[in-house]
């Protein structure tokens, strides 16, 4: 459905009818041939379950506790939602493809699969930007925090990130629908990978080449530069105006976010930097871990390192125990 819509949109935009060779299906072969790979599927399933439970719990806690209806936790809620959506779009489909040997995927389904995977991967990066902005204003401009970071501003920021990401991914999908696949339909990856797909085309794929170069800069490198710059500025300001104790106290509020940044960007940058220097099987394993590991670790990091979440969990647990005791004390 999504692929058909994009085909019609791009054809009408050009104002002429062009015939493209679109195969009825693609064959995904990423994990085929890797020794003892079934153990890795079990590991993926475990990661998925932990991710679903953890992110659902974080979302539920933020929704149930009115004290967490703050700009920071609006961004955390959105991060948990994106992690849940991304892993739910990826892991069950990957297990279905490789564990149950359903590695033939229809053309339209492949484009839809690609859209959801890349949308969630990109939104994780922009969520970290939103959280970085929150920490920057909270520490550097505490007196202006309510003015510069309120619920309206945070919701607007996140909404703009969603619009930008969806538009960017739709453009990349639309450009893929203008490619002809005359030879191979075999994708050597674990999902409908944009880079692997457009390189299979037998007509001009220069626009896709540009997208493949430009998007990582805009979606990964620029957010990382903003995040690192904001923390360098925070560190410089704290050293200049705060005592050691005040600096440590302020920096502790950033630990959870810094952990998320390390967990997300480190595997992404290592994988894409060393892409051509590592074995294809190792590349595929690394890419899959890059996609599924951060969504599993993010809720664990926030529960372990954020006092507000810990306090809220204790409060909810206490209310639950009290209500349970009241039910037991009722006469039968």
C-alpha positions in Angstrom: 0.0 0.0 0.0 2.8 2.5 1.0 4.9 1.5 -1.9 2.0 1.8 -4.4 1.2 5.3 -3.0 4.8 6.4 -3.4 5.0 5.1 -7.0 1.9 7.0 -8.0 3.1 10.2 -6.2 6.5 10.2 -7.9 5.1 9.3 -11.3 2.6 12.1 -11.2 5.2 14.5 -9.9 7.3 13.9 -13.0 4.2 14.4 -15.2 4.8 11.4 -17.4 4.4 7.6 -17.4 7.6 5.6 -17.1 7.9 1.8 -17.1 10.1 0.3 -14.4 11.0 -3.3 -13.9 9.7 -4.2 -10.5 10.1 -7.8 -9.3 7.1 -9.4 -7.6 9.4 -10.2 -4.6 12.8 -10.0 -3.0 14.8 -12.8 -1.3 16.4 -11.8 2.0 19.5 -14.0 2.8 21.3 -12.1 5.6 21.7 -14.8 8.3 21.7 -17.8 5.9 25.1 -19.6 6.1 26.1 -18.3 9.5 27.1 -21.2 11.8 24.8 -21.9 14.9 22.7 -18.9 13.9 19.6 -20.4 15.6 21.1 -19.5 19.0 21.2 -16.0 17.8 17.5 -16.1 17.0 16.8 -17.2 20.5 18.9 -14.3 21.8 17.0 -11.8 19.5 13.7 -13.2 20.9 14.9 -12.6 24.5 16.1 -9.1 23.6 12.7 -8.4 22.0 10.7 -9.6 25.1 12.9 -7.5 27.5 12.5 -4.5 25.2 8.7 -4.8 25.0 8.4 -5.3 28.8 10.8 -2.5 29.7 9.5 0.1 27.3 5.9 -0.6 28.0 6.7 -0.3 31.8 8.4 3.1 31.2 5.5 4.4 29.2 3.0 3.1 31.8 4.8 4.7 34.7 5.0 8.1 32.9 1.3 7.9 31.9 0.2 6.9 35.4 2.3 9.4 37.4 1.2 13.0 37.0 4.5 14.3 38.5 6.3 12.9 35.4 4.2 14.9 32.9 7.2 17.2 32.3 9.0 18.1 29.0 11.8 15.8 29.8 9.5 12.8 30.3 7.5 13.6 27.2 10.7 13.0 25.3 11.4 9.9 27.3 7.9 8.6 26.6 8.4 9.2 22.9 11.8 7.4 23.0 10.2 4.4 24.7 7.3 4.4 22.1 9.8 4.6 19.2 11.9 1.8 20.7 8.8 -0.4 21.2 7.6 0.3 17.6 11.0 -0.2 16.0 11.7 -3.5 17.7 8.1 -4.7 17.1 8.5 -3.9 13.4 11.9 -5.6 13.1 12.4 -8.6 15.4 9.2 -10.6 14.8 9.6 -10.1 11.0 13.3 -11.2 11.1 12.4 -14.3 13.1 9.6 -15.1 10.7 12.0 -14.7 7.7 14.9 -16.7 9.0 13.6 -19.0 11.7 10.5 -20.2 9.7 12.2 -19.8 6.3 9.9 -17.2 4.9 12.7 -15.3 3.2 10.7 -14.4 0.1 9.1 -11.0 0.7 6.7 -9.3 -1.7 7.9 -6.0 -3.3 5.3 -3.7 -1.5 5.8 -5.5 1.8 9.6 -5.0 1.5 9.2 -1.2 1.0 6.8 -1.0 4.0 9.2 -3.0 6.1 12.0 -0.6 5.1 9.9 2.4 5.9 9.1 1.4 9.5 12.6 0.2 10.3 14.4 3.4 9.1 11.7 5.7 10.6 12.2 4.3 14.1 16.0 4.2 13.7 16.1 7.8 12.7 13.7 9.0 15.4 15.9 7.5 18.1 18.6 9.9 17.1 16.3 12.9 17.2 14.9 11.9 20.5 18.4 12.1 22.0 18.7 15.6 20.5 15.4 16.6 22.3 16.7 15.2 25.6 20.1 16.9 25.1 18.3 20.3 24.6 16.3 19.7 27.8 19.5 19.1 29.8 21.3 22.0 28.2 18.6 24.5 29.2 18.0 22.9 32.6 21.7 23.3 33.6 22.8 26.4 31.8 19.6 28.5 32.0 17.7 27.1 35.0 15.8 30.4 35.6 14.5 30.3 32.0 13.7 26.6 31.9 9.9 27.0 32.2 10.0 29.5 29.4 12.4 27.7 27.0 11.4 24.1 27.7 7.7 23.7 28.4 5.3 20.9 27.3 4.2 22.9 24.2 7.8 23.5 23.0 8.8 19.8 23.7 5.7 18.5 21.9 6.3 20.8 19.0 9.9 19.7 18.8 9.1 16.1 18.8 6.2 16.5 16.3 8.6 18.4 13.9 11.1 15.5 14.2 8.4 13.0 13.3 7.4 15.1 10.3 11.0 15.5 9.1 11.8 11.8 9.6 8.7 10.4 7.9 9.2 12.8 5.0 12.9 11.9 4.6 12.2 8.1 4.7 9.2 8.5 2.3 11.5 10.3 -0.2 14.0 7.4 0.0 11.3 4.8 -0.5 9.9 6.9 -3.4 13.3 6.9 -5.1 13.6 3.2 -4.6 10.3 2.7 -6.5 11.8 4.4 -9.5 14.5 1.8 -9.8 14.4 -1.2 -12.2 15.6 -4.6 -10.9 16.6 -6.6 -14.0 19.1 -9.1 -12.5 19.3 -10.2 -8.9 16.5 -9.9 -6.3 18.7 -11.2 -3.4 19.2 -8.8 -0.5 22.3 -9.8 1.5 21.0 -8.3 4.8 18.6 -9.2 7.6 15.9 -6.8 6.4 15.0 -4.7 3.4 18.2 -2.6 3.6 18.2 0.6 1.6 21.9 0.4 0.7 21.6 -3.3 -0.4 18.4 -2.6 -2.4 19.4 0.3 -4.5 22.7 -1.3 -5.5 20.7 -4.1 -7.1 19.2 -1.7 -9.6 20.1 -1.8 -13.3 19.1 1.8 -14.2 20.5 5.1 -12.9 20.6 5.1 -9.1 22.5 8.4 -8.6 19.7 10.0 -6.5 19.7 7.0 -4.2 23.5 7.4 -3.9 23.1 11.0 -2.9 20.5 10.0 -0.3 22.7 7.2 1.0 25.5 9.7 1.6 23.4 12.7 2.8 21.0 11.0 5.2 23.7 9.6 7.6 25.2 13.1 7.8 21.8 14.8 8.6 20.3 12.0 10.8 23.4 10.7 12.7 26.4 13.0 12.5 24.6 16.4 12.9 22.6 15.2 16.0 25.8 13.7 17.5 27.7 17.0 16.9 24.8 19.0 18.6 24.8 16.6 21.6 28.5 16.6 22.1 28.7 20.4 21.7 25.9 20.8 24.2 27.8 18.7 26.8 31.1 20.4 26.1 29.3 23.7 26.8 27.7 22.3 29.9 31.1 21.0 31.2 32.8 24.4 30.4 30.1 26.4 32.2 30.1 24.1 35.2 33.9 24.3 35.5 33.7 28.1 35.2 30.9 29.0 37.6 30.1 26.0 39.8 31.8 24.4 42.8 33.0 20.8 42.4 30.1 19.5 44.4 27.6 21.5 42.4 29.2 20.4 39.2 29.0 16.7 40.2 25.3 17.1 41.2 24.4 18.8 38.0 26.3 16.3 35.9 24.6 13.4 37.6 21.3 14.5 36.1 22.9 13.9 32.6 24.2 10.4 33.3 21.1 8.6 32.0 21.0 10.6 28.8 24.8 10.2 28.2 24.4 6.5 28.6 21.7 6.4 26.0 23.9 8.4 23.6 26.8 6.0 24.1 24.5 2.9 23.7 23.0 4.3 20.5 25.8 6.1 18.6 28.8 3.8 19.4 27.6 0.7 17.6 26.1 2.8 14.7 29.3 4.7 14.1 31.6 1.6 14.5 29.5 -0.4 12.2 29.2 2.2 9.4 32.8 3.3 9.7 34.2 -0.2 9.5 31.6 -1.4 7.0 34.0 -2.3 4.2 36.7 -3.8 6.5 34.7 -6.5 8.3 33.3 -9.9 7.0 29.8 -9.6 5.6 28.4 -12.0 8.2 30.0 -9.9 11.0 28.6 -6.8 9.4 25.1 -8.2 9.4 25.3 -9.4 13.0 26.6 -5.9 14.0 23.9 -4.1 12.1 21.2 -6.2 13.7 22.6 -5.7 17.2 22.7 -1.9 16.5 19.0 -2.0 15.7 17.8 -4.1 18.6 20.2 -3.5 21.5 19.5 0.2 22.3 15.7 -0.3 22.6 16.4 -3.1 25.1 18.9 -1.1 27.2 17.2 2.3 27.2 14.4 1.5 29.7 16.9 -0.4 31.9 19.2 2.6 31.9 16.4 5.0 32.8 15.1 2.7 35.6 18.6 2.3 37.1 19.8 5.9 36.8 16.8 8.1 37.1 15.5 8.8 40.6 12.2 10.1 39.4 11.4 6.8 37.7 12.5 4.8 40.7 10.4 7.0 43.1 7.4 6.6 40.8 7.8 2.8 40.6 7.9 2.6 44.4 4.8 4.9 44.7 2.8 2.8 42.2 4.0 -0.5 43.9 2.9 0.9 47.3 -0.6 1.9 45.9 -0.9 -1.5 44.3 -0.1 -3.3 47.6 -2.5 -1.2 49.5 -5.3 -1.8 47.1 -4.6 -5.5 47.2 -4.7 -5.5 51.0 -8.1 -3.7 50.9 -9.5 -6.3 48.6 -8.3 -9.1 50.9 -9.9 -7.4 53.9 -13.3 -7.2 52.3 -15.8 -9.6 53.8 -16.6 -12.6 51.5 
